[in-house]
């Protein structure tokens, strides 16, 4: 990775990717956003506009294109799981060079896809906890009082580039933690996200309403998902997850809930389906989760 001015590409400059790209660009890094022609044209003309209670309101100039045409130092993959296959055509493997590939997608299934397409050792598993929404092309609204990334340590020989990337992200204002256990890191995120997404979407309610009005159901879901996580090799407890739910802002909405409200495709399979498949693989019963997945799917069909 370049030490002077790292070149960063963002595949999918939506809520998450747009926020990361804008913060890096504001900090002086070269950022290239990869998107459809309409969005790319808007970004070339107007830059990325951010409204954030944490980072302020600002506009950051970025480069934009419909596909990657020259090597970079890192690529953040921040599209929805539902758009991943099509979006990866914007990042040809032979152009990528020695870049780190950092997916910040929900669920479990995207990592094998990326590691088959790009050099596996260069694909760094990552998660992010944030509430950020793209309200229009190039316009990002960040509403959570945090934006925290976790990145899993790559194989020996790739630690230095990841350390430099982590430093760039921290200097831009993002919280970054490097983890040694990829499985535990991914399940730490999914074990919160799946209950959050399924319950807020199913009941069309924010986090505050879910944890107060639907608390017994929330606890039942957490019982099931912690059992699956432990079976998958990621020890965690219901109490730990419940304390995070209780400490998060009550007005938080999940991205799945916002997609449902806007009539967009839901990441139901990537989030809920991934947990159900893991439960089945490890022989862990998940009846409450299965019911919620089915009810959200039925509601989405009825609304279509």
C-alpha positions in Angstrom: 0.0 0.0 0.0 1.2 3.5 -0.9 2.5 5.3 2.2 2.0 8.8 0.9 -1.5 8.9 -0.5 -3.2 5.5 -0.5 -5.5 4.9 -3.4 -8.9 3.6 -2.3 -11.8 2.4 -4.3 -15.4 2.1 -3.0 -17.6 -0.3 -4.7 -21.1 0.9 -3.9 -21.0 4.4 -2.5 -24.3 4.1 -0.6 -24.8 4.8 3.1 -21.8 2.9 4.4 -19.5 3.2 1.4 -20.3 6.8 0.8 -19.5 7.7 4.4 -16.2 5.9 4.4 -15.3 7.4 1.0 -16.2 10.9 2.0 -14.2 10.7 5.3 -11.1 9.3 3.6 -11.4 12.0 0.8 -11.8 14.7 3.4 -8.6 13.5 5.1 -6.7 13.8 1.9 -6.7 10.3 0.4 -7.5 9.6 -3.2 -10.9 7.9 -3.4 -12.5 6.4 -6.5 -16.2 5.5 -6.3 -17.5 2.7 -8.5 -21.2 2.8 -9.4 -23.7 3.1 -12.2 -23.3 5.8 -14.8 -26.0 8.1 -13.2 -24.4 7.9 -9.7 -20.9 8.2 -11.1 -21.8 11.3 -13.1 -23.4 12.9 -10.0 -20.3 12.2 -7.9 -17.9 13.6 -10.5 -20.0 16.8 -10.6 -21.1 17.3 -7.0 -18.8 15.0 -4.8 -20.1 13.1 -1.8 -22.3 15.2 0.5 -22.5 14.1 4.1 -24.9 15.1 6.9 -23.7 13.7 10.2 -24.1 14.7 13.8 -20.7 13.1 14.5 -18.7 14.4 11.6 -20.6 17.5 10.6 -22.0 18.5 7.3 -19.4 18.6 4.5 -18.8 17.8 0.8 -15.8 15.7 -0.3 -14.5 15.7 -3.9 -14.0 12.1 -5.2 -13.2 10.4 -8.5 -16.0 8.2 -9.9 -16.3 5.6 -12.7 -18.4 2.7 -13.7 -15.5 0.2 -13.3 -12.0 0.0 -11.9 -9.5 0.9 -14.7 -6.2 1.1 -12.8 -4.7 -0.6 -9.7 -5.5 0.7 -6.2 -4.3 -0.1 -2.7 -7.6 -1.1 -1.2 -11.2 -1.7 -2.3 -14.1 -1.5 0.0 -17.0 -3.6 -1.1 -20.1 -2.0 0.3 -22.9 -3.0 -2.0 -25.9 -4.9 -0.7 -25.6 -8.7 -0.8 -28.5 -8.7 -3.3 -26.4 -6.7 -5.8 -23.0 -8.3 -5.2 -22.8 -10.6 -8.2 -23.6 -7.8 -10.7 -21.4 -5.2 -8.9 -18.3 -7.4 -8.9 -18.1 -6.9 -12.6 -17.0 -3.4 -11.9 -13.8 -4.7 -10.3 -11.9 -6.9 -12.8 -9.4 -9.2 -11.0 -6.7 -8.5 -13.5 -6.9 -4.7 -12.8 -7.0 -5.0 -9.0 -3.3 -5.4 -8.6 -2.1 -6.0 -5.0 -5.1 -4.3 -3.4 -6.7 -5.4 -0.2 -10.3 -6.3 -0.7 -12.4 -5.3 2.3 -16.1 -6.4 2.2 -18.4 -4.7 4.7 -21.5 -6.8 3.8 -24.0 -8.4 6.0 -24.1 -12.1 6.5 -21.7 -14.9 5.9 -21.9 -16.0 2.3 -20.0 -13.2 0.6 -16.5 -14.2 1.8 -16.3 -17.4 -0.2 -17.6 -15.6 -3.3 -14.9 -12.9 -3.0 -12.1 -15.4 -2.2 -12.9 -17.4 -5.3 -12.8 -14.3 -7.5 -9.8 -12.5 -6.1 -6.5 -13.6 -4.3 -7.9 -15.2 -1.2 -5.2 -13.9 1.1 -6.0 -10.3 0.0 -9.6 -10.5 1.0 -9.9 -9.1 4.5 -13.1 -9.8 6.4 -14.7 -6.7 7.9 -17.8 -5.6 9.7 -19.1 -2.1 10.5 -21.6 -0.9 13.0 -23.2 2.3 11.8 -26.5 3.8 10.8 -26.0 5.7 7.5 -28.3 6.0 4.6 -28.0 7.2 1.0 -31.0 9.5 0.5 -30.0 10.4 -3.1 -27.0 9.7 -5.3 -24.0 11.2 -3.5 -26.0 12.3 -0.5 -25.3 10.4 2.8 -27.1 10.9 6.1 -25.2 9.5 9.1 -27.5 9.3 12.2 -25.8 7.0 14.7 -23.3 8.4 17.2 -20.7 5.9 16.1 -19.1 4.4 13.0 -17.0 1.4 14.1 -15.2 -1.0 11.8 -13.6 -4.3 12.7 -11.1 -6.0 10.4 -9.8 -9.5 10.6 -6.1 -10.0 10.5 -5.0 -11.5 7.1 -2.4 -14.3 6.7 1.2 -13.6 7.6 2.8 -11.2 5.1 -0.2 -8.9 4.7 -0.3 -7.3 8.2 1.7 -4.2 7.2 -0.7 -3.1 4.4 -3.7 -3.7 6.7 -2.1 -1.7 9.5 -1.5 1.2 7.2 -5.1 1.0 6.0 -6.4 0.9 9.5 -4.3 4.0 10.4 -5.8 5.9 7.4 -9.3 5.0 8.6 -8.6 6.1 12.1 -7.0 9.4 10.9 -10.2 10.0 8.9 -12.3 9.7 12.1 -13.5 6.1 12.0 -13.2 3.7 14.9 -11.1 0.7 13.8 -10.3 -2.5 15.7 -8.2 -5.3 14.3 -9.4 -8.8 15.3 -7.5 -12.1 15.3 -10.6 -14.3 15.1 -12.5 -13.9 11.8 -15.3 -16.2 12.8 -15.9 -14.5 16.2 -15.8 -11.1 14.5 -18.4 -11.9 11.9 -20.8 -13.6 14.4 -20.4 -10.6 16.8 -22.0 -8.5 14.1 -24.5 -11.0 12.8 -25.8 -12.0 16.2 -26.9 -8.4 16.8 -27.8 -7.6 13.2 -30.2 -10.5 12.5 -32.5 -9.9 15.5 -32.3 -6.1 14.9 -33.1 -6.4 11.2 -35.8 -9.1 11.5 -37.7 -7.6 14.5 -37.6 -4.0 13.3 -38.7 -5.0 9.8 -41.4 -7.5 11.0 -43.0 -5.0 13.4 -42.2 -1.8 11.5 -40.7 -0.3 14.7 -37.5 1.3 15.8 -35.1 -0.3 18.2 -36.6 1.3 21.3 -40.0 -0.1 20.5 -38.6 -3.6 19.8 -36.6 -3.8 23.1 -39.5 -2.7 25.2 -42.7 -3.9 23.5 -41.2 -7.1 22.0 -38.7 -8.0 24.7 -39.7 -11.6 25.3 -39.5 -12.3 21.6 -36.1 -10.5 21.4 -34.7 -12.6 24.2 -36.0 -15.8 22.5 -34.3 -14.8 19.3 -31.0 -14.0 21.1 -31.2 -17.4 22.8 -31.3 -19.1 19.5 -28.7 -17.0 17.7 -26.2 -17.3 20.5 -26.6 -21.1 20.4 -25.9 -21.1 16.7 -22.9 -18.7 17.1 -21.4 -20.9 19.9 -21.8 -24.0 17.7 -20.0 -22.1 14.8 -17.1 -21.4 17.1 -18.0 -17.9 18.4 -18.7 -17.9 22.1 -21.2 -15.2 23.2 -23.9 -14.7 25.7 -27.5 -13.4 25.6 -26.6 -10.9 28.4 -23.9 -9.4 26.3 -26.1 -8.9 23.3 -29.0 -7.7 25.3 -26.8 -5.0 27.0 -25.9 -3.8 23.5 -29.5 -3.6 22.5 -30.3 -1.7 25.6 -27.5 0.8 25.2 -28.1 1.6 21.5 -30.1 4.7 20.5 -33.8 4.0 20.7 -34.6 5.6 17.4 -32.2 3.3 15.4 -33.7 1.6 12.4 -32.2 -1.3 10.5 -31.1 -1.1 6.9 -33.5 -3.9 6.1 -36.4 -2.0 7.6 -35.5 1.1 5.5 -35.3 -1.1 2.4 -38.7 -2.5 3.2 -40.1 1.0 3.7 -38.7 2.1 0.3 -39.8 -1.0 -1.5 -36.3 -2.2 -2.2 -35.1 -5.8 -2.2 -34.4 -7.1 1.2 -31.2 -8.8 2.4 -33.4 -11.4 4.1 -31.5 -14.4 2.8 -28.1 -12.9 3.5 -29.0 -12.1 7.1 -31.8 -14.4 8.3 -31.2 -17.1 5.8 -27.5 -17.3 6.8 -28.4 -17.9 10.4 -30.9 -20.6 9.6 -28.4 -22.4 7.3 -25.8 -22.2 10.0 -28.2 -23.5 12.6 -29.2 -26.4 10.4 -25.5 -27.2 9.6 -24.7 -27.4 13.4 -28.0 -29.1 14.5 -29.3 -26.1 16.4 -33.0 -25.5 16.3 -34.1 -21.9 15.5 -37.9 -21.9 15.5 -38.4 -18.2 16.4 -35.9 -17.0 13.8 -37.4 -19.3 11.2 -40.9 -17.8 11.9 -39.6 -14.3 11.7 -37.8 -14.9 8.4 -41.0 -16.4 7.0 -43.2 -13.5 8.2 -40.9 -10.9 6.8 -40.7 -12.7 3.5 -44.5 -12.9 3.4 -44.9 -9.3 4.2 -42.4 -8.3 1.5 -44.4 -10.4 -1.1 -47.7 -8.8 0.0 -46.2 -5.3 -0.3 -44.7 -5.9 -3.8 
